Amino acid sequence: MTIVHDTTLTQLPGIASLPLSDFKTHRANFFDKMKPNSIALFGAASEVTRSNDTEYAFCQNKHFYYLTGFNEPDALLLLLKIDNNPQAILFSLPKDKSHEVWHGRRVGQEKACQQYNFDQSYVLDELSSLLPNYLNGLSQVYFCFDNSDMSQQVFTWLSHVRSTARQGSKVPEVLIDASPIINELRLIKSANEIELMRQVNYISGLAHQRAMQKAAVGMFEYQIETELLHEFSRHGARHPAYASIVAGGDNANILHYTDNGETLQNNDLLLIDAGGELSGYAADITRTFPVNGKFTAPQTVLYQLVLDTQLTVISAIKPGITFAKLNEMANECLTQGLLDLAILSGDLAQLLLDNACKKYFIHGLGHWLGLDVHDVGDYHINENKQQCREFVAGMVLTIEPGLYMPNDDDELDEKWRGIGIRIEDNIVVTKQGYENLTVNSPRTINDIEALMKNKI
């Protein structure tokens, strides 16, 4: 492959955010799923205190964001469908000059309608007086049952309507969980969403390139993490999509290792699982490479086995295939490879029946990807815990086979111990097959070693 290390924003492909019209389309799609004479309620996230009077970086509720594109805390989206006449109504914090001097500008109610295409917008303080009026006389209420705060609030509002029943108020009788509906909508990405994810993958690929070119014996893992964050941010992905895993040597055998505090050692591998977030959408890329720039013989054979497995699986992706089938293919590849290396022993057919490779391939093959790193969407898991949902165009998923050989596994030959390898790419299912979004992050041994010769 050709390694691309662009350093200018102007050369980056794609878009930096979704057009606000796309969020209106998302709402229209949800309206189509609503029954007549119904209401749907989605709450924004609140700021979370980190220490005393400082907050963590704000992260919007993903369902709310998907339907609004509105990135302020403590807001409520109300979707009202009466006589097939849909209305999107936002309750949000008011303009407040004193507050904004200290904490930043707010959109306010006027611009919420003008810029975000809401039909009406009110200040949040009006919510308690207006919402019971909206609920009165409706038949169904949609909200996410797994949101405990919203559930409690809905029952409070319903109780308020019920308390005025003698004055002729009518309480909605049917409560519907909105999560399965919006989960299905989010699972299938639009062309603009895919383009945005193509962009964040490109940025994240640059970050993985930078990590390879900066890595050196004696550095700390957190210093490489800093290089990743630098590359994400300077290309517009100002936040990582998740806590970066920068795991040298045996630390790679801890799947969610995020301490990132140890020194990189000669002849060790470095596993990096890191992706940027752009306009709310995540990349999730893993690369494993030698700290000193040269794979050892044992590392080479295990790495090539994982890569061959990933290439085999990805090549089979198309509409109609399932994670269950891809897992079967991955297990066959890894089991045969481990048997050839005498890491496993016995009859191949029996080893496959016993899922023997799962001793060393200890996690799933992949997951949905989108606004969440482990994105929403039903996998159609059967009684055997197989993910049987057939892929369709517009799904975005990860493929991440791995092998993990911890230092404390006395059953392993010493040459394998302390090696942890994972290779993860982000894939779009297309009508014809698939598109690999992770195009500019090297993964073959030759490409990795060639790039690492060019230190920056």
C-alpha positions as CSV (number, residue, x, y, z in Angstrom):
1,M,0.0,0.0,0.0
2,T,1.0,3.6,-0.3
3,I,1.5,5.3,3.0
4,V,0.0,8.8,3.1
5,H,1.0,11.2,5.8
6,D,-0.7,14.4,5.0
7,T,0.0,17.4,7.2
8,T,-2.4,19.9,5.9
9,L,-6.1,20.2,6.7
10,T,-6.8,21.3,3.2
11,Q,-5.8,17.9,1.9
12,L,-8.2,15.9,4.1
13,P,-11.1,14.5,2.3
14,G,-14.8,14.8,3.1
15,I,-16.9,16.9,5.5
16,A,-16.2,18.0,9.1
17,S,-19.8,17.8,10.3
18,L,-23.3,16.7,9.3
19,P,-25.5,19.3,7.6
20,L,-28.2,20.4,10.0
21,S,-30.8,19.2,7.4
22,D,-29.6,15.7,8.1
23,F,-30.8,15.9,11.7
24,K,-34.2,17.0,10.4
25,T,-34.2,13.9,8.2
26,H,-33.4,11.8,11.3
27,R,-36.4,13.3,13.0
28,A,-38.6,12.7,10.0
29,N,-37.6,9.0,10.0
30,F,-38.5,8.7,13.6
31,F,-41.9,10.5,13.0
32,D,-42.6,7.8,10.4
33,K,-42.4,5.1,13.2
34,M,-44.7,7.0,15.6
35,K,-48.4,6.3,15.9
36,P,-50.8,9.1,15.3
37,N,-51.8,11.1,18.4
38,S,-48.5,10.5,20.1
39,I,-45.5,12.2,21.6
40,A,-41.8,11.3,21.9
41,L,-39.4,12.7,24.5
42,F,-35.6,12.8,24.4
43,G,-33.4,14.5,26.9
44,A,-30.0,16.0,26.5
45,A,-27.1,15.1,28.8
46,S,-26.1,17.2,31.7
47,E,-22.6,18.4,32.5
48,V,-20.8,16.1,35.0
49,T,-18.6,17.5,37.7
50,R,-15.0,16.3,37.7
51,S,-13.8,18.1,40.8
52,N,-15.3,20.8,42.9
53,D,-16.5,23.4,40.4
54,T,-14.9,22.0,37.2
55,E,-16.7,19.7,34.7
56,Y,-15.6,16.9,32.4
57,A,-15.6,17.7,28.7
58,F,-19.3,17.7,27.7
59,C,-20.6,14.6,25.8
60,Q,-24.1,14.9,24.5
61,N,-26.7,12.1,24.8
62,K,-26.3,10.3,21.5
63,H,-30.0,9.7,20.8
64,F,-30.7,13.4,21.5
65,Y,-27.8,14.4,19.3
66,Y,-28.8,12.1,16.5
67,L,-32.2,13.8,16.4
68,T,-31.1,17.4,16.9
69,G,-27.4,18.1,16.3
70,F,-27.9,20.4,19.3
71,N,-24.9,20.2,21.6
72,E,-25.9,22.1,24.8
73,P,-26.7,20.4,28.1
74,D,-30.1,20.2,29.9
75,A,-32.4,20.4,27.0
76,L,-35.5,18.3,25.9
77,L,-36.7,17.4,22.4
78,L,-40.4,16.9,22.1
79,L,-41.7,15.2,18.9
80,L,-45.4,15.7,18.6
81,K,-47.5,13.8,16.0
82,I,-51.2,14.8,15.9
83,D,-53.4,14.1,12.9
84,N,-50.2,13.2,11.0
85,N,-48.9,16.7,11.5
86,P,-45.4,16.3,13.0
87,Q,-43.8,19.1,15.1
88,A,-40.4,19.2,16.6
89,I,-40.2,21.3,19.8
90,L,-37.1,22.1,21.8
91,F,-36.8,23.2,25.4
92,S,-33.4,24.6,26.2
93,L,-31.5,27.0,28.4
94,P,-32.2,30.7,27.8
95,K,-29.8,33.3,26.5
96,D,-28.1,34.8,29.6
97,K,-25.5,37.5,29.1
98,S,-24.0,37.1,32.6
99,H,-23.7,33.3,32.3
100,E,-22.3,33.4,28.8
101,V,-19.5,35.8,29.8
102,W,-18.3,33.1,32.2
103,H,-19.2,29.9,30.4
104,G,-19.7,30.5,26.7
105,R,-22.5,31.4,24.3
106,R,-25.8,29.6,24.2
107,V,-27.9,29.1,21.1
108,G,-31.1,30.5,22.6
109,Q,-34.7,30.0,21.4
110,E,-34.7,32.1,18.3
111,K,-31.7,30.6,16.7
112,A,-32.8,27.1,17.7
113,C,-35.7,27.5,15.3
114,Q,-33.7,29.4,12.6
115,Q,-30.6,27.2,12.5
116,Y,-31.7,23.8,13.8
117,N,-35.1,23.6,12.0
118,F,-37.2,23.2,15.1
119,D,-40.9,24.2,14.7
120,Q,-41.0,25.8,18.2
121,S,-38.5,26.5,20.9
122,Y,-39.1,27.4,24.6
123,V,-36.9,28.1,27.6
124,L,-36.4,25.1,29.9
125,D,-38.2,26.8,32.8
126,E,-41.4,26.6,30.8
127,L,-41.2,22.8,30.6
128,S,-43.1,21.9,33.8
129,S,-46.1,24.1,32.9
130,L,-46.3,23.3,29.1
131,L,-45.5,19.6,28.9
132,P,-48.6,18.4,30.8
133,N,-50.7,20.4,28.3
134,Y,-48.9,18.6,25.4
135,L,-49.5,15.2,27.1
136,N,-53.2,15.8,27.7
137,G,-55.4,13.9,25.3
138,L,-52.7,11.9,23.6
139,S,-52.7,8.1,23.2
140,Q,-49.0,7.1,23.3
141,V,-45.8,8.4,24.9
142,Y,-42.4,7.3,23.5
143,F,-39.3,7.6,25.6
144,C,-36.2,5.5,26.3
145,F,-37.0,3.2,29.2
146,D,-33.3,2.7,30.0
147,N,-33.0,6.4,30.8
148,S,-33.9,6.4,34.5
149,D,-34.0,10.2,34.8
150,M,-36.3,10.5,31.8
151,S,-38.5,7.6,33.1
152,Q,-39.0,9.3,36.4
153,Q,-39.7,12.6,34.8
154,V,-42.3,11.1,32.5
155,F,-44.2,9.5,35.3
156,T,-44.2,12.8,37.2
157,W,-45.7,14.6,34.2
158,L,-48.3,11.9,33.7
159,S,-49.2,12.1,37.4
160,H,-49.7,15.9,36.9
161,V,-52.1,15.2,34.0
162,R,-53.9,12.5,36.0
163,S,-54.4,14.9,38.9
164,T,-56.6,17.1,36.6
165,A,-58.8,14.3,35.3
166,R,-61.9,15.7,37.0
167,Q,-61.4,18.8,34.9
168,G,-61.5,16.6,31.7
169,S,-57.8,15.8,31.2
170,K,-57.0,12.5,29.5
171,V,-53.8,10.7,30.3
172,P,-52.0,8.7,27.6
173,E,-52.6,5.0,28.2
174,V,-49.7,3.5,26.2
175,L,-46.0,3.9,27.0
176,I,-43.6,2.8,24.3
177,D,-39.9,2.2,24.6
178,A,-38.2,4.5,22.0
179,S,-34.8,2.8,22.2
180,P,-35.5,-0.1,19.8
181,I,-36.8,2.3,17.2
182,I,-34.0,4.8,17.3
183,N,-31.4,2.0,17.6
184,E,-32.6,0.7,14.3
185,L,-32.5,4.1,12.6
186,R,-29.0,4.7,13.9
187,L,-27.7,1.3,12.7
188,I,-28.1,2.2,9.0
189,K,-25.9,5.2,8.2
190,S,-26.7,7.8,5.5
191,A,-24.2,8.9,2.8
192,N,-23.2,11.9,4.9
193,E,-22.7,9.9,8.0
194,I,-20.5,7.5,6.1
195,E,-18.5,10.4,4.7
196,L,-18.0,11.8,8.1
197,M,-16.8,8.4,9.4
198,R,-14.5,8.1,6.4
199,Q,-13.1,11.5,7.5
200,V,-12.6,10.5,11.1
201,N,-11.0,7.2,10.0
202,Y,-8.6,9.2,7.8
203,I,-7.6,11.5,10.7
204,S,-7.2,8.5,13.0
205,G,-5.1,6.7,10.5
206,L,-2.7,9.7,10.5
207,A,-2.5,9.4,14.3
208,H,-1.6,5.8,14.1
209,Q,1.1,6.6,11.5
210,R,2.4,9.3,13.8
211,A,2.5,6.8,16.7
212,M,4.6,4.4,14.6
213,Q,7.0,7.0,13.6
214,K,7.4,8.4,17.1
215,A,7.7,5.2,19.0
216,A,11.1,4.3,20.4
217,V,12.6,2.2,23.1
218,G,12.6,4.0,26.5
219,M,9.6,6.2,25.8
220,F,6.6,6.0,28.1
221,E,3.3,4.7,26.8
222,Y,1.6,7.9,27.7
223,Q,4.0,9.9,25.5
224,I,2.7,7.9,22.5
225,E,-0.9,8.5,23.7
226,T,0.0,12.3,23.6
227,E,1.1,12.0,20.0
228,L,-2.2,10.4,19.1
229,L,-4.2,13.1,20.8
230,H,-2.1,15.7,19.1
231,E,-2.8,14.3,15.6
232,F,-6.5,13.9,16.3
233,S,-6.9,17.4,17.5
234,R,-4.9,19.2,14.9
235,H,-7.1,17.8,12.2
236,G,-10.4,18.7,13.8
237,A,-11.1,15.6,15.9
238,R,-10.7,17.4,19.2
239,H,-11.6,14.5,21.4
240,P,-10.7,10.8,21.3
241,A,-13.8,8.6,20.8
242,Y,-12.7,6.5,23.9
243,A,-9.8,6.2,26.3
244,S,-6.8,5.3,24.2
245,I,-5.2,1.9,24.8
246,V,-1.4,2.2,24.4
247,A,-0.1,-1.2,25.6
248,G,3.5,-2.2,25.4
249,G,4.6,-5.8,25.7
250,D,2.5,-8.0,28.1
251,N,0.2,-5.0,28.8
252,A,-1.4,-5.8,25.4
253,N,-2.8,-8.9,27.0
254,I,-5.0,-6.6,29.1
255,L,-7.9,-5.9,26.7
256,H,-8.9,-2.5,28.2
257,Y,-5.5,-1.4,29.4
258,T,-5.6,2.4,29.8
259,D,-3.0,3.1,32.5
260,N,-0.5,3.9,29.7
261,G,2.2,4.5,32.2
262,E,5.0,2.0,31.6
263,T,8.2,2.2,29.6
264,L,8.5,0.8,26.1
265,Q,11.0,-2.1,26.0
266,N,13.3,-3.3,23.2
267,N,11.9,-6.3,21.2
268,D,8.4,-5.7,22.6
269,L,5.3,-5.1,20.5
270,L,3.1,-2.0,21.1
271,L,-0.6,-2.4,20.7
272,I,-2.6,0.8,20.2
273,D,-6.4,0.9,20.1
274,A,-7.3,4.5,19.5
275,G,-9.7,6.5,17.4
276,G,-10.8,10.1,17.1
277,E,-14.3,11.5,17.3
278,L,-15.5,14.0,14.7
279,S,-18.9,15.8,15.1
280,G,-19.9,13.0,17.4
281,Y,-18.9,10.0,15.2
282,A,-16.2,7.6,16.2
283,A,-13.3,5.7,14.6
284,D,-12.1,2.6,16.3
285,I,-8.7,1.4,15.0
286,T,-6.2,-1.0,16.4
287,R,-2.6,-1.5,15.2
288,T,0.2,-3.6,16.7
289,F,3.8,-2.9,15.8
290,P,7.4,-3.5,17.2
291,V,8.7,-0.7,19.4
292,N,12.1,-0.9,17.8
293,G,10.7,-1.0,14.3
294,K,11.5,-4.7,13.5
295,F,9.3,-7.7,14.2
296,T,11.0,-10.7,15.8
297,A,10.5,-14.1,14.3
298,P,7.8,-15.2,16.8
299,Q,6.1,-11.9,16.5
300,T,6.1,-12.2,12.7
301,V,4.3,-15.5,12.5
302,L,1.7,-14.6,15.1
303,Y,1.1,-11.2,13.5
304,Q,0.8,-12.6,10.0
305,L,-1.7,-15.2,11.3
306,V,-3.9,-12.4,12.8
307,L,-3.6,-10.3,9.6
308,D,-4.4,-13.2,7.3
309,T,-7.5,-13.9,9.5
310,Q,-8.6,-10.3,9.3
311,L,-8.1,-10.1,5.5
312,T,-10.1,-13.4,5.0
313,V,-13.0,-12.2,7.1
314,I,-13.1,-8.7,5.6
315,S,-13.1,-10.1,2.1
316,A,-16.3,-12.0,2.8
317,I,-18.3,-9.0,4.0
318,K,-21.4,-8.3,1.9
319,P,-25.1,-7.9,2.3
320,G,-26.7,-11.1,3.7
321,I,-23.7,-12.3,5.7
322,T,-23.7,-12.4,9.5
323,F,-21.2,-11.9,12.3
324,A,-21.9,-15.5,13.2
325,K,-20.6,-16.6,9.8
326,L,-17.6,-14.3,10.0
327,N,-16.8,-15.6,13.5
328,E,-16.8,-19.1,12.1
329,M,-14.4,-18.1,9.4
330,A,-12.1,-16.3,11.9
331,N,-12.1,-19.3,14.3
332,E,-11.2,-21.7,11.5
333,C,-8.3,-19.5,10.4
334,L,-6.9,-18.9,13.9
335,T,-7.4,-22.6,15.0
336,Q,-5.6,-23.9,11.9
337,G,-2.8,-21.4,12.4
338,L,-2.4,-22.2,16.1
339,L,-2.4,-25.9,15.3
340,D,0.3,-25.4,12.7
341,L,2.4,-23.5,15.2
342,A,1.9,-26.3,17.8
343,I,0.3,-23.8,20.2
344,L,-2.8,-25.9,20.0
345,S,-2.6,-29.7,19.6
346,G,-5.1,-32.4,18.6
347,D,-7.7,-33.0,15.9
348,L,-8.7,-29.9,13.9
349,A,-12.3,-30.8,13.7
350,Q,-12.5,-31.4,17.5
351,L,-10.6,-28.2,18.2
352,L,-13.1,-26.3,16.1
353,L,-16.0,-27.9,17.9
354,D,-14.4,-27.0,21.2
355,N,-13.7,-23.4,20.2
356,A,-10.2,-24.1,21.3
357,C,-8.8,-20.9,19.8
358,K,-10.9,-18.8,22.2
359,K,-8.2,-19.4,24.8
360,Y,-6.1,-17.0,22.9
361,F,-8.7,-15.0,21.0
362,I,-10.7,-13.9,24.0
363,H,-13.1,-11.3,22.7
364,G,-15.6,-10.9,19.9
365,L,-14.7,-10.4,16.3
366,G,-16.4,-7.0,15.9
367,H,-19.2,-4.6,16.7
368,W,-21.4,-1.9,15.3
369,L,-19.8,1.6,15.0
370,G,-21.2,5.1,14.8
371,L,-22.1,7.8,17.3
372,D,-21.0,5.3,20.0
373,V,-17.9,3.2,19.7
374,H,-19.9,0.1,20.6
375,D,-22.9,1.5,18.7
376,V,-26.5,0.6,19.1
377,G,-28.3,-2.0,17.0
378,D,-29.7,-5.4,17.5
379,Y,-27.3,-8.3,16.7
380,H,-30.2,-10.9,16.7
381,I,-28.3,-13.2,19.1
382,N,-29.7,-16.7,19.1
383,E,-29.8,-19.3,21.9
384,N,-26.2,-20.3,21.1
385,K,-25.1,-16.7,21.6
386,Q,-24.4,-16.3,17.9
387,Q,-24.9,-12.9,16.2
388,C,-27.3,-13.8,13.4
389,R,-28.3,-10.5,12.0
390,E,-27.8,-10.3,8.2
391,F,-25.8,-7.3,7.1
392,V,-27.4,-4.7,4.8
393,A,-25.9,-1.7,3.0
394,G,-25.2,1.2,5.3
395,M,-24.1,-0.7,8.4
396,V,-20.7,0.2,9.8
397,L,-18.8,-2.3,11.9
398,T,-15.4,-3.2,13.1
399,I,-13.4,-6.3,12.4
400,E,-10.8,-7.0,15.1
401,P,-9.3,-10.5,15.4
402,G,-6.5,-10.9,17.9
403,L,-4.2,-13.3,19.8
404,Y,-3.2,-12.9,23.4
405,M,-0.3,-14.8,24.9
406,P,0.3,-13.6,28.5
407,N,3.6,-13.9,30.3
408,D,2.0,-16.0,33.1
409,D,0.7,-18.8,30.8
410,D,3.1,-21.6,31.7
411,E,1.6,-23.9,29.0
412,L,3.0,-21.7,26.3
413,D,6.5,-22.0,24.8
414,E,8.5,-19.0,26.2
415,K,9.0,-17.5,22.7
416,W,5.3,-16.7,22.5
417,R,4.8,-15.3,26.0
418,G,4.2,-11.6,26.4
419,I,2.9,-11.2,22.9
420,G,-0.5,-9.5,22.4
421,I,-1.8,-8.7,18.9
422,R,-5.0,-7.1,17.6
423,I,-5.7,-5.6,14.2
424,E,-8.9,-3.6,13.8
425,D,-10.4,-1.8,10.8
426,N,-13.7,0.0,10.3
427,I,-15.9,-1.4,7.5
428,V,-19.0,-0.1,5.7
429,V,-21.3,-2.7,4.2
430,T,-22.2,-1.6,0.6
431,K,-24.6,-2.9,-2.0
432,Q,-21.7,-4.5,-3.8
433,G,-19.8,-5.8,-0.7
434,Y,-17.8,-3.5,1.6
435,E,-15.6,-0.5,1.9
436,N,-12.7,-0.4,4.3
437,L,-12.6,3.1,5.9
438,T,-9.3,2.4,7.5
439,V,-7.2,3.0,4.4
440,N,-4.2,5.0,5.5
441,S,-3.0,3.2,8.6
442,P,-0.4,0.5,7.6
443,R,-1.0,-3.1,8.7
444,T,1.3,-5.3,6.7
445,I,4.6,-6.1,8.2
446,N,6.5,-4.6,5.3
447,D,4.5,-1.4,5.4
448,I,4.9,-1.0,9.1
449,E,8.6,-1.6,9.1
450,A,9.1,0.8,6.2
451,L,7.1,3.6,7.8
452,M,9.0,3.2,11.1
453,K,12.3,3.7,9.4
454,N,11.2,7.3,8.7
455,K,11.1,8.8,12.2
456,I,9.6,12.2,12.7
